[in-house]
């Protein structure tokens, strides 16, 4: 089966094709009697494929006789590819004579160039009548290739889509589809067109198990040009590619079923010793291409057509009416919010509005929508405050458009920099949801995950970064419909929810965040620096109204981790005195949690502005350690020796760890959260003589996140959050690591 197309970067052209995958295949090559085509015929025949080739040149008969000298390996059909019936004969011959009576690989190679005469280039006598162009180049290169494609699809579908067969279509294009070629008007236009055809077809061809690719030669010795013209080009410094490398590129595609939707260009061997490379210009993958990325995503979202036999496209009016009926049946009390979402999703136009059950004004407004609801007796306060049942959400799930691919910030093994690349939108898990991300928090851990190659067992070679997320449910899995969530619910998520199984060594001991079986979002496995994410039902909690999405995203780590550390690990109580190191993203939230508990807190930070913020939250000046002041001297000078019950280290340097061991009271606790240094020293004598408890903590659990969001909704915790766009992630991460960001940053996503 061919997977849905998504951009995963250029193919590795240095990998030699596995010729065994060509053996036994049935290959059709048009334009196969000369030049590049002949080289392809010879290469596939030598690899053990049965080759049916077509051409107008009678030399094809001689070539077939030569290759069939020791047994029938090829079949030649004299054919004009612009003649539909003649082209059918080619396919019928391949099916009849090939060993498995199949058509596996079709190479649309036939074409003509400007040497045959460009009818658009010719200038007419302005004083005479205009001459109608014959567009012969267009007819051959376009009509002939499209005829070949249409027949390829037909014959591909006559055979099973199985492991031993293939459905591979390759077009011979040209580098003039990427570079300007003055005077080469018809030919250039056709090669641009075929390139565009490949790009749009690849988005649907997978639904029929068909691969489509494009090969772009440039300056190859070929029968497409006259010998005199080639000699002139060589005299003027043109370096030709090898015909054998054209066959090599075709073979690389044909022998690897993972290659789909790609364009390879033939190069001189001084550029690539293989004679070809991936052009890698068919997808937008750079942040500077944001507008094109957005438009591509929109196009994929709004066009819902499926290339399937039983797919029928319903009218927009039917879709709108179905959604209206669903809302009325479900008695939505929050119908105004849903109305605006429906309007955005369906892109209502005048024709649609006029065909709804109740006459409505255009453009559709809230008053008209209320009149529609009113026809069913649900007006104003009479609309029951009842949530629709999850089972009724199937229709809503079906009609919220989701693109097939998206761009995400990814970690590649061995690369310390984030990679912006196109990946498939994940499928909805049975026991979970597909979520459209609204915001995702940036964390110091992202830098560690990018630069530290000490991977844990579940780490993948390529994965999407981001472990703090807030989004909106757009699809509900078949086994999650009774969980009380609806399409449109805004949720926050935890990165490691745990598997929840009784035999799990961690989950069975209430350590879900340490589970190695469950998904680790943004920690070695796909996370939230992307427009969509698939989430298990154990990973989500509904966000209370009034909490901004940016704050909810940050709460999933920067607040939840602090809360879990202080309340469940250190178990700070109101009568205690604690010493807090660091007022960064987590530390400032920790300060508010301790103040809420009622404990006294002594605060240290190297930035005076952060200490000023702590003072505004109610920390007395005498409990603020001036920047640059020795921690141990401050404790001694302020009579705090033997009074600090717990240290909360949100920095994690060797200095803060040494200070913590020295200032905490006998029998005290050292809570370790920050990890600026990977290794810190323990003074064994101090630790033993004072009987200290050193406590490590990691993340938090779903119940922590629920409690945190409740405290935020009540104003008890006020996370400090700055915002930026998803494309700004590399810059934000650098500024965070350089200490230029005072608190936390959430990346915001586009909403529709």
CORZI-V784082 format. One record per pair of residues at least 12 apart in sequence whose C-alpha atoms are under 8 Angstrom apart, sorted by sequence separation. I is the first residue (numbers start at 1). J is the second residue. D is the distance in whole Angstrom. If there is no record, write none. Layout:
I_J_D, I_J_D
This chain:
29_41_7, 41_53_7, 64_76_6, 77_89_8, 91_103_8, 176_188_6, 177_189_8, 264_276_7, 265_277_6, 350_362_6, 360_372_8, 408_420_6, 409_421_7, 475_487_6, 500_512_7, 77_90_6, 120_133_6, 264_277_6, 265_278_6, 349_362_8, 350_363_7, 358_371_8, 407_420_7, 408_421_6, 473_486_7, 474_487_5, 498_511_8, 499_512_7, 504_517_8, 611_624_7, 647_660_6, 732_745_8, 119_133_5, 177_191_5, 178_192_8, 198_212_6, 264_278_4, 265_279_6, 349_363_7, 358_372_6, 407_421_5, 408_422_6, 473_487_5, 474_488_6, 498_512_4, 61_76_6, 119_134_6, 120_135_7, 176_191_7, 177_192_4, 198_213_6, 249_264_7, 263_278_6, 264_279_5, 357_372_8, 407_422_4, 408_423_7, 472_487_8, 473_488_5, 497_512_6, 498_513_6, 60_76_6, 119_135_6, 176_192_8, 198_214_7, 262_278_7, 263_279_6, 348_364_8, 406_422_5, 407_423_6, 472_488_6, 473_489_6, 496_512_7, 497_513_6, 498_514_7, 499_515_7, 27_44_8, 60_77_8, 118_135_7, 119_136_8, 152_169_7, 174_191_6, 249_266_8, 262_279_8, 263_280_7, 358_375_8, 405_422_7, 406_423_6, 472_489_6, 473_490_7, 496_513_5, 498_515_5, 647_664_7, 60_78_8, 75_93_8, 118_136_8, 173_191_5, 177_195_7, 262_280_8, 405_423_6, 406_424_6, 472_490_4, 473_491_7, 496_514_8, 497_515_8, 498_516_8, 499_517_6, 601_619_7, 608_626_7, 646_664_6, 729_747_7, 75_94_8, 118_137_7, 195_214_7, 219_238_7, 221_240_7, 263_282_7, 323_342_8, 405_424_4, 406_425_6, 446_465_7, 471_490_6, 472_491_6, 496_515_7, 498_517_7, 499_518_5, 608_627_6, 644_663_7, 645_664_6, 646_665_8, 728_747_8, 33_53_8, 58_78_7, 117_137_8, 149_169_8, 219_239_7, 220_240_5, 221_241_7, 246_266_6, 262_282_7, 404_424_6, 405_425_5, 446_466_7, 470_490_7, 471_491_6, 498_518_5, 603_623_6, 604_624_6, 605_625_7, 606_626_8, 607_627_6, 644_664_5, 645_665_6, 652_672_7, 32_53_5, 33_54_7, 53_74_8, 55_76_8, 57_78_7, 116_137_8, 173_194_7, 219_240_5, 220_241_5, 221_242_7, 222_243_8, 245_266_7, 404_425_5, 470_491_6, 471_492_7, 497_518_7, 498_519_7, 578_599_7, 580_601_7, 582_603_8, 583_604_8, 602_623_5, 603_624_5, 604_625_5, 605_626_8, 606_627_5, 642_663_8, 643_664_7, 644_665_6, 649_670_8, 652_673_7, 653_674_8, 722_743_8, 724_745_7, 726_747_5, 22_44_7, 27_49_7, 29_51_7, 31_53_7, 32_54_6, 33_55_6, 45_67_8, 51_73_7, 52_74_6, 53_75_6, 54_76_6, 55_77_7, 56_78_5, 75_97_8, 173_195_7, 218_240_8, 219_241_6, 220_242_6, 221_243_7, 320_342_8, 403_425_7, 470_492_4, 496_518_7, 497_519_8, 572_594_8, 577_599_6, 578_600_6, 579_601_6, 580_602_6, 581_603_6, 582_604_6, 583_605_6, 601_623_7, 602_624_6, 603_625_6, 604_626_7, 605_627_6, 606_628_7, 641_663_7, 642_664_7, 643_665_6, 646_668_6, 647_669_6, 648_670_7, 649_671_6, 650_672_7, 651_673_7, 652_674_4, 653_675_7, 661_683_8, 668_690_8, 670_692_7, 672_694_7, 721_743_6, 722_744_6, 723_745_5, 724_746_6, 725_747_5, 726_748_6, 25_48_8, 26_49_6, 27_50_6, 28_51_6, 29_52_6, 30_53_6, 31_54_6, 32_55_6, 50_73_5, 51_74_5, 52_75_5, 53_76_5, 54_77_5, 55_78_5, 56_79_5, 114_137_8, 171_194_8, 218_241_7, 220_243_6, 469_492_6, 470_493_6, 496_519_6, 497_520_8, 574_597_5, 575_598_7, 576_599_5, 577_600_5, 578_601_5, 579_602_5, 580_603_5, 581_604_5, 582_605_5, 591_614_8, 602_625_7, 604_627_7, 641_664_8, 642_665_4, 645_668_5, 646_669_5, 647_670_5, 648_671_5, 649_672_5, 650_673_5, 651_674_4, 652_675_5, 653_676_6, 654_677_7, 657_680_7, 658_681_7, 667_690_6, 668_691_8, 669_692_6, 670_693_6, 671_694_6, 672_695_6, 673_696_7, 720_743_6, 721_744_5, 722_745_5, 723_746_5, 724_747_5, 725_748_5, 726_749_6, 23_47_6, 24_48_6, 25_49_5, 26_50_5, 27_51_5, 28_52_5, 29_53_5, 30_54_5, 31_55_5, 33_57_7, 49_73_7, 50_74_6, 51_75_6, 52_76_6, 53_77_6, 54_78_6, 55_79_5, 56_80_6, 113_137_7, 217_241_8, 442_466_7, 469_493_6, 495_519_8, 496_520_5, 562_586_6, 566_590_7, 573_597_7, 574_598_5, 575_599_6, 576_600_6, 577_601_6, 578_602_6, 579_603_6, 580_604_6, 581_605_6, 582_606_8, 641_665_7, 642_666_7, 644_668_8, 645_669_7, 646_670_6, 647_671_6, 648_672_7, 649_673_6, 650_674_4, 651_675_6, 652_676_5, 653_677_5, 657_681_8, 658_682_8, 662_686_7, 666_690_4, 667_691_5, 668_692_5, 669_693_5, 670_694_5, 671_695_5, 672_696_5, 673_697_6, 720_744_6, 721_745_5, 722_746_6, 723_747_6, 724_748_6, 725_749_7, 22_47_6, 23_48_4, 24_49_5, 25_50_6, 26_51_6, 27_52_6, 28_53_6, 29_54_6, 30_55_6, 31_56_8, 33_58_8, 34_59_8, 42_67_8, 48_73_8, 52_77_7, 54_79_6, 55_80_7, 112_137_6, 241_266_7, 441_466_7, 468_493_7, 469_494_8, 495_520_6, 496_521_7, 561_586_8, 562_587_7, 572_597_8, 573_598_7, 574_599_4, 575_600_8, 577_602_8, 579_604_8, 592_617_8, 646_671_7, 648_673_8, 649_674_6, 650_675_8, 651_676_6, 652_677_6, 654_679_7, 658_683_8, 661_686_7, 665_690_7, 666_691_6, 667_692_5, 668_693_6, 669_694_6, 670_695_6, 671_696_6, 672_697_7, 673_698_8, 721_746_7, 723_748_7, 22_48_6, 23_49_5, 24_50_7, 26_52_8, 28_54_8, 33_59_6, 111_137_8, 145_171_8, 241_267_5, 242_268_7, 248_274_8, 320_346_7, 440_466_7, 441_467_8, 442_468_7, 468_494_7, 495_521_5, 573_599_6, 574_600_8, 588_614_8, 654_680_5, 661_687_7, 666_692_7, 667_693_7, 669_695_7, 671_697_8, 20_47_7, 22_49_6, 33_60_5, 240_267_8, 241_268_4, 249_276_6, 319_346_8, 339_366_8, 440_467_8, 441_468_5, 467_494_8, 468_495_7, 495_522_7, 558_585_6, 559_586_6, 562_589_7, 563_590_7, 566_593_8, 572_599_8, 583_610_6, 604_631_8, 632_659_6, 653_680_7, 654_681_7, 19_47_6, 20_48_8, 32_60_7, 45_73_6, 112_140_7, 240_268_6, 241_269_7, 440_468_5, 441_469_7, 467_495_5, 495_523_8, 558_586_5, 562_590_5, 566_594_8, 583_611_8, 631_659_7, 635_663_7, 45_74_7, 81_110_8, 111_140_6, 112_141_7, 217_246_7, 239_268_7, 245_274_7, 246_275_8, 440_469_4, 33_63_7, 111_141_5, 245_275_5, 246_276_8, 316_346_7, 336_366_7, 339_369_8, 439_469_6, 440_470_6, 559_589_6, 563_593_7, 632_662_7, 110_141_7, 215_246_8, 245_276_7, 438_469_8, 439_470_5, 558_589_7, 559_590_7, 562_593_8, 632_663_6, 316_348_8, 320_352_8, 418_450_7, 437_469_7, 438_470_6, 439_471_7, 495_527_8, 242_275_7, 417_450_6, 437_470_6, 438_471_5, 110_144_8, 215_249_7, 241_275_7, 317_351_8, 416_450_5, 417_451_8, 437_471_4, 438_472_7, 110_145_8, 215_250_7, 317_352_5, 321_356_6, 415_450_7, 416_451_5, 436_471_5, 437_472_6, 54_90_7, 316_352_6, 317_353_7, 320_356_8, 321_357_7, 415_451_8, 416_452_8, 435_471_6, 436_472_5, 53_90_8, 108_145_6, 435_472_5, 436_473_6, 52_90_7, 317_355_6, 435_473_4, 436_474_6, 317_356_7, 411_450_6, 414_453_7, 434_473_6, 435_474_6, 497_536_8, 108_148_7, 213_253_8, 413_453_7, 433_473_6, 434_474_6, 435_475_7, 498_538_8, 52_93_7, 108_149_8, 169_210_7, 171_212_8, 173_214_6, 174_215_7, 175_216_5, 433_474_7, 434_475_5, 497_538_6, 52_94_6, 167_209_7, 168_210_6, 169_211_6, 170_212_6, 171_213_6, 172_214_6, 173_215_6, 174_216_4, 175_217_6, 176_218_8, 433_475_6, 434_476_7, 497_539_5, 51_94_8, 167_210_5, 168_211_5, 169_212_5, 170_213_5, 171_214_5, 172_215_5, 173_216_5, 174_217_5, 175_218_5, 433_476_5, 434_477_8, 496_539_7, 166_210_8, 167_211_6, 168_212_6, 169_213_7, 170_214_6, 171_215_6, 172_216_6, 173_217_7, 174_218_6, 432_476_6, 433_477_6, 495_539_7, 170_215_7, 172_217_8, 328_373_7, 432_477_5, 494_539_5, 106_152_7, 141_187_8, 211_257_8, 213_259_8, 430_476_8, 431_477_6, 493_539_5, 494_540_7, 51_98_8, 213_260_6, 214_261_8, 216_263_7, 218_265_8, 331_378_8, 413_460_8, 428_475_7, 430_477_4, 431_478_7, 432_479_8, 433_480_8, 493_540_4, 50_98_6, 138_186_6, 142_190_6, 161_209_7, 211_259_7, 212_260_6, 213_261_5, 214_262_6, 215_263_6, 216_264_6, 217_265_6, 218_266_6, 328_376_7, 413_461_5, 428_476_7, 429_477_6, 430_478_5, 431_479_5, 432_480_6, 492_540_6, 493_541_6, 50_99_8, 103_152_8, 137_186_6, 138_187_7, 141_190_6, 211_260_5, 212_261_6, 213_262_5, 214_263_5, 215_264_5, 216_265_4, 217_266_5, 218_267_7, 412_461_6, 413_462_6, 428_477_6, 430_479_5, 431_480_5, 491_540_6, 492_541_5, 137_187_6, 141_191_8, 211_261_7, 212_262_8, 213_263_6, 214_264_6, 215_265_6, 216_266_6, 217_267_7, 328_378_8, 333_383_6, 411_461_8, 412_462_5, 430_480_7, 491_541_5, 492_542_6, 30_81_8, 135_186_7, 142_193_8, 157_208_8, 215_266_7, 332_383_7, 333_384_6, 411_462_6, 412_463_7, 491_542_4, 492_543_6, 103_155_6, 104_156_7, 138_190_6, 142_194_7, 331_383_6, 332_384_7, 333_385_5, 410_462_7, 411_463_5, 490_542_6, 491_543_5, 102_155_8, 103_156_6, 137_190_8, 331_384_6, 332_385_7, 333_386_7, 410_463_5, 411_464_6, 489_542_7, 490_543_6, 102_156_8, 156_210_8, 331_385_7, 332_386_6, 333_387_8, 410_464_4, 411_465_6, 467_521_5, 483_537_8, 55_110_8, 331_386_6, 332_387_6, 345_400_7, 409_464_6, 410_465_5, 466_521_7, 467_522_4, 103_159_8, 330_386_7, 331_387_7, 332_388_7, 345_401_7, 408_464_6, 409_465_6, 465_521_8, 466_522_4, 467_523_7, 82_139_7, 102_159_7, 153_210_8, 330_387_7, 331_388_7, 465_522_4, 466_523_8, 480_537_7, 82_140_6, 202_260_7, 330_388_5, 458_516_7, 464_522_6, 465_523_7, 81_140_7, 202_261_5, 330_389_7, 463_522_7, 465_524_8, 469_528_6, 87_147_8, 91_151_8, 465_525_8, 467_527_6, 468_528_7, 492_552_6, 493_553_8, 82_143_6, 83_144_8, 87_148_7, 91_152_8, 104_165_6, 105_166_7, 108_169_8, 463_524_6, 464_525_7, 465_526_6, 466_527_5, 467_528_6, 492_553_6, 28_90_8, 82_144_5, 104_166_5, 105_167_6, 106_168_6, 107_169_6, 108_170_6, 109_171_6, 110_172_8, 121_183_7, 199_261_6, 330_392_8, 463_525_5, 464_526_4, 465_527_5, 466_528_5, 494_556_6, 28_91_8, 81_144_5, 84_147_7, 88_151_7, 104_167_5, 105_168_5, 106_169_5, 107_170_5, 108_171_5, 109_172_5, 121_184_8, 198_261_7, 462_525_8, 463_526_5, 464_527_5, 465_528_6, 466_529_5, 493_556_6, 494_557_8, 587_650_6, 81_145_8, 91_155_8, 103_167_8, 104_168_6, 105_169_6, 106_170_6, 107_171_6, 108_172_6, 121_185_7, 459_523_7, 460_524_6, 463_527_8, 464_528_7, 465_529_6, 492_556_7, 586_650_7, 82_147_7, 105_170_8, 107_172_7, 120_185_7, 459_524_4, 460_525_6, 464_529_6, 579_644_7, 28_94_7, 81_147_7, 118_184_7, 120_186_7, 326_392_8, 458_524_7, 459_525_6, 464_530_7, 577_643_7, 578_644_6, 581_647_8, 584_650_8, 27_94_8, 81_148_7, 118_185_7, 119_186_8, 458_525_8, 577_644_5, 578_645_6, 579_646_6, 580_647_6, 581_648_6, 582_649_7, 583_650_8, 26_94_7, 118_186_6, 456_524_8, 576_644_8, 577_645_6, 578_646_5, 579_647_5, 580_648_5, 581_649_5, 582_650_5, 26_95_8, 118_187_8, 326_395_8, 455_524_8, 576_645_6, 577_646_7, 578_647_6, 579_648_6, 580_649_6, 581_650_6, 582_651_6, 114_184_6, 326_396_8, 576_646_8, 578_648_7, 580_650_7, 581_651_6, 26_98_6, 37_109_7, 114_186_8, 323_395_8, 26_99_8, 37_110_8, 114_187_6, 323_396_7, 26_100_8, 113_187_6, 400_474_7, 449_523_7, 572_646_8, 24_99_7, 26_101_8, 28_103_7, 112_187_8, 449_524_8, 581_656_7, 24_100_8, 26_102_6, 27_103_6, 570_646_8, 25_102_8, 26_103_5, 27_104_6, 28_105_6, 29_106_6, 30_107_7, 31_108_8, 32_109_8, 397_474_6, 398_475_8, 25_103_8, 26_104_5, 27_105_5, 28_106_5, 29_107_5, 30_108_5, 31_109_6, 32_110_8, 397_475_5, 471_549_8, 25_104_6, 26_105_6, 27_106_6, 28_107_6, 29_108_6, 30_109_5, 31_110_4, 397_476_7, 470_549_6, 25_105_7, 27_107_8, 29_109_6, 30_110_5, 31_111_7, 170_250_8, 319_399_8, 470_550_7, 394_476_8, 470_552_6, 199_282_7, 393_476_8, 469_552_8, 470_553_5, 469_553_5, 468_553_5, 469_554_7, 168_254_7, 468_554_6, 468_555_8, 469_556_7, 440_528_6, 468_556_6, 440_529_7, 468_557_6, 175_265_7, 391_481_6, 397_487_7, 467_557_8, 166_257_8, 174_265_8, 390_481_5, 391_482_7, 396_487_7, 437_528_7, 390_482_6, 389_482_8, 390_483_8, 393_486_7, 437_530_7, 438_531_8, 390_484_7, 393_487_7, 437_531_5, 389_484_8, 390_485_7, 436_531_6, 437_532_6, 390_486_6, 436_532_5, 437_533_7, 304_401_7, 435_532_6, 436_533_7, 388_486_8, 434_532_7, 435_533_5, 207_306_8, 208_307_7, 302_401_7, 434_533_6, 435_534_6, 570_669_7, 207_307_6, 208_308_7, 301_401_5, 434_534_5, 435_535_7, 207_308_7, 301_402_5, 433_534_6, 434_535_6, 570_671_6, 204_306_7, 205_307_7, 300_402_8, 301_403_4, 432_534_7, 433_535_5, 569_671_8, 204_307_6, 300_403_5, 301_404_8, 432_535_5, 433_536_7, 300_404_7, 432_536_4, 433_537_7, 298_403_8, 429_534_7, 431_536_6, 432_537_4, 297_403_6, 426_532_7, 428_534_6, 429_535_7, 431_537_6, 432_538_8, 565_671_8, 425_532_6, 426_533_6, 427_534_7, 428_535_8, 429_536_7, 297_405_7, 425_533_8, 426_534_6, 565_673_8, 115_224_8, 297_406_7, 441_550_7, 115_225_6, 439_549_6, 440_550_7, 113_224_6, 115_226_7, 438_549_6, 439_550_5, 112_224_6, 113_225_7, 438_550_8, 441_553_6, 111_224_8, 440_553_5, 441_554_5, 293_407_8, 439_553_6, 440_554_7, 410_529_8, 409_529_6, 596_716_7, 408_529_6, 409_530_7, 285_407_7, 408_530_4, 407_530_6, 408_531_7, 406_530_7, 407_531_8, 592_716_8, 593_717_7, 406_531_7, 570_695_7, 592_717_6, 406_532_8, 569_695_7, 592_718_8, 569_696_8, 569_697_7, 589_717_7, 589_718_8, 589_719_6, 588_719_8, 565_697_6, 610_742_8, 287_420_7, 565_698_8, 286_420_6, 285_420_6, 286_421_8, 564_699_7, 565_700_8, 585_720_8, 285_421_5, 564_700_5, 285_422_7, 561_698_7, 563_700_8, 564_701_8, 561_699_5, 560_699_7, 561_700_5, 25_165_7, 560_700_6, 564_704_6, 25_166_8, 560_701_8, 563_704_7, 557_699_7, 557_700_8, 560_704_6, 560_705_5, 563_708_7, 560_708_6, 105_254_7, 556_705_6, 559_708_7, 338_488_8, 555_705_7, 555_708_7, 555_709_7, 588_743_8, 552_709_7, 585_742_7, 584_742_6, 585_743_4, 584_743_5, 585_744_5, 1_161_7, 559_719_8, 583_743_8, 584_744_8, 1_162_8, 541_702_7, 540_702_8, 539_702_7, 538_702_8, 541_705_8, 555_719_8, 541_706_7, 544_709_7, 547_712_7, 554_719_8, 543_709_7, 544_710_7, 547_713_6, 546_713_7, 554_721_8, 545_713_8, 551_719_7, 544_713_7, 551_721_6, 550_721_7, 550_723_7, 514_698_8, 513_698_7, 35_221_7, 36_222_6, 513_699_6, 558_744_8, 35_222_5, 513_700_6, 34_222_8, 35_223_5, 513_701_6, 34_223_6, 35_224_8, 512_701_7, 554_744_7, 554_745_8, 554_746_7, 553_746_7, 551_746_8, 530_726_8, 550_746_5, 5_202_6, 529_726_7, 550_747_7, 5_203_6, 550_748_7, 4_203_7, 4_204_8, 5_206_7, 4_206_6, 3_206_6, 4_207_8, 2_206_5, 39_243_7, 40_244_8, 43_247_7, 497_701_7, 1_206_8, 2_207_8, 39_244_6, 497_702_7, 3_209_8, 40_246_7, 2_209_5, 36_243_5, 39_246_8, 40_247_5, 44_251_8, 494_701_7, 1_209_6, 2_210_7, 35_243_7, 36_244_7, 39_247_6, 494_702_7, 2_211_7, 36_246_6, 40_250_8, 36_247_7, 494_705_8, 531_749_7, 17_248_8, 19_251_8, 22_254_7, 22_255_6, 17_251_6, 18_252_8, 21_255_5, 17_252_5, 20_255_8, 21_256_8, 16_252_7, 17_253_8, 19_255_7, 18_255_6, 17_255_6, 18_256_8, 13_252_8, 17_256_7, 11_259_7, 10_262_8, 2_257_8, 5_260_7, 2_258_8, 5_261_7, 14_274_7, 13_274_7, 13_276_7, 13_277_6, 12_277_8, 13_278_7, 12_278_8, 11_278_6, 10_278_6, 10_279_8, 10_280_6, 9_280_7, 7_283_7, 447_733_7, 442_729_8, 446_733_8, 444_733_7, 442_732_8, 443_733_8, 447_737_8, 442_733_7, 444_736_7, 444_737_7, 443_744_8, 442_744_7, 441_744_7, 442_745_6, 441_745_6, 442_746_6, 441_746_4, 442_747_7, 440_746_5, 441_747_6, 439_746_6, 440_747_5, 439_747_5, 440_748_7, 439_748_4, 438_748_6, 439_749_6, 438_749_5, 418_730_7, 437_749_7, 438_750_7, 438_751_7, 6_404_8, 5_404_8, 6_405_6, 4_404_7, 5_405_8, 345_752_7, 344_752_7, 341_752_8, 9_421_7, 8_421_7, 9_422_8, 7_421_7, 8_422_6, 7_422_5, 8_423_6, 6_422_6, 7_423_6, 6_423_5, 7_424_8, 6_424_5, 5_424_7, 4_424_7, 290_727_8, 287_727_6
